Structures are given as C-alpha cells and as structure tokens.
Amino acid sequence: MIDFLDPTDLTTRARLQEEIKAHERELDKIAQYAAKKNIYDKINTAERNGRLEDALQIARKGSSQFPELQGLASKFKAIVKINIARQGAKGGVV
C-alpha cells in the first residue's frame, strides 16, 4: 500500500509505516496470548486427568517461555512430592 503513495508524501508514508508496526505488535501479542493459553489448557487437562507429573513438565517447559508460569510449576512440584510421600507412607516406606 505504501508503494501507491506519492514518494514526496513522507508524512503519510511515515504514519502508515508506524501503523503497520503497531498492527504487527498487536499480532505478536495475540500470538503470545494464544501460546500461553495453549500451555494453560494442556496443564489443566493433565491435572484433571490426574497426570500431575505431566502437568509439572508442561508448566516447567512453559515457564522457560513465560516466566509467570514458574509459580504454577512450583505448585505442581510440591503436589507431586506430596503424592509421592503419601504413596510411600501407604506402602510402609517413608
């Protein structure tokens, strides 16, 4: 679209280029949101199905891309350790 503008109309050209950059930033934000949502969905599915170790691994991998998932990874790490301790206590091994 910029190629159709008068080459001497630098103001309009600059404004359009900035608008294009703003739209590209918005698209990046949307892609990041979709990726984060996908990770949360996988974690929730694993948790609902009782696959806490899988939820932990997904949260750990996701936290490398999204640091805010680190807290969730820590939560699942604690839950997995508690479950292991409970299983050990039931089996007579602590």
C-alpha positions in Angstrom: 0.0 0.0 0.0 2.9 2.3 0.7 4.1 1.9 -2.8 1.0 3.6 -4.1 1.7 6.8 -2.2 3.3 9.8 -3.7 7.1 9.4 -2.9 7.2 13.0 -1.8 4.4 12.5 0.8 6.8 11.5 3.6 4.4 12.3 6.4 1.7 9.9 5.2 4.3 7.3 4.4 5.8 7.5 7.9 2.3 7.4 9.5 1.4 4.3 7.6 4.6 2.6 8.4 4.1 3.3 12.1 0.5 2.0 11.9 1.8 -1.2 10.3 4.3 -1.6 13.1 1.6 -1.1 15.7 -0.6 -3.8 14.0 2.4 -6.2 13.9 3.0 -5.7 17.6 -0.7 -6.4 18.3 -0.4 -9.6 16.2 2.6 -10.6 18.2 0.7 -10.1 21.5 -2.2 -12.2 20.2 0.2 -15.0 19.2 1.8 -14.9 22.7 -1.6 -15.0 24.3 -2.6 -17.9 22.2 0.6 -19.8 23.0 0.2 -19.1 26.8 -3.5 -20.2 26.6 -2.5 -23.4 24.9 0.0 -24.2 27.7 -2.6 -23.5 30.4 -5.1 -25.7 28.6 -2.6 -28.6 28.5 -1.8 -28.1 32.2 -5.4 -28.1 33.1 -6.2 -31.2 31.0 -3.3 -33.1 32.6 -4.4 -32.0 36.1 -8.0 -33.0 35.5 -6.9 -36.4 34.3 -4.7 -37.0 37.3 -1.4 -36.7 35.4 0.3 -34.4 37.8 3.8 -35.3 36.6 2.8 -34.3 33.1 1.3 -31.0 34.4 4.6 -30.3 36.1 6.6 -31.0 33.0 4.3 -28.8 30.8 4.5 -26.0 33.4 8.3 -26.3 33.6 8.7 -26.1 29.8 6.2 -23.3 29.6 8.0 -21.3 32.3 11.0 -21.0 30.0 8.9 -19.1 27.6 6.6 -17.4 30.1 8.3 -16.7 33.5 4.9 -16.2 35.1 4.3 -20.0 34.9 7.1 -20.6 37.3 4.8 -20.3 40.3 2.5 -22.9 38.7 5.5 -25.2 38.1 6.4 -24.9 41.8 2.8 -25.7 42.8 2.8 -28.9 40.8 6.3 -29.8 42.0 5.0 -29.6 45.6 1.9 -31.6 44.8 3.9 -34.3 43.1 6.2 -34.6 46.1 3.3 -34.8 48.5 1.7 -37.5 46.4 5.0 -39.5 46.4 5.3 -39.1 50.1 1.7 -40.3 50.6 2.2 -43.3 48.4 5.4 -44.1 50.3 3.5 -43.8 53.6 0.8 -46.1 52.4 3.3 -48.7 51.4 5.1 -48.6 54.7 8.1 -46.9 53.2 8.9 -43.3 54.3 
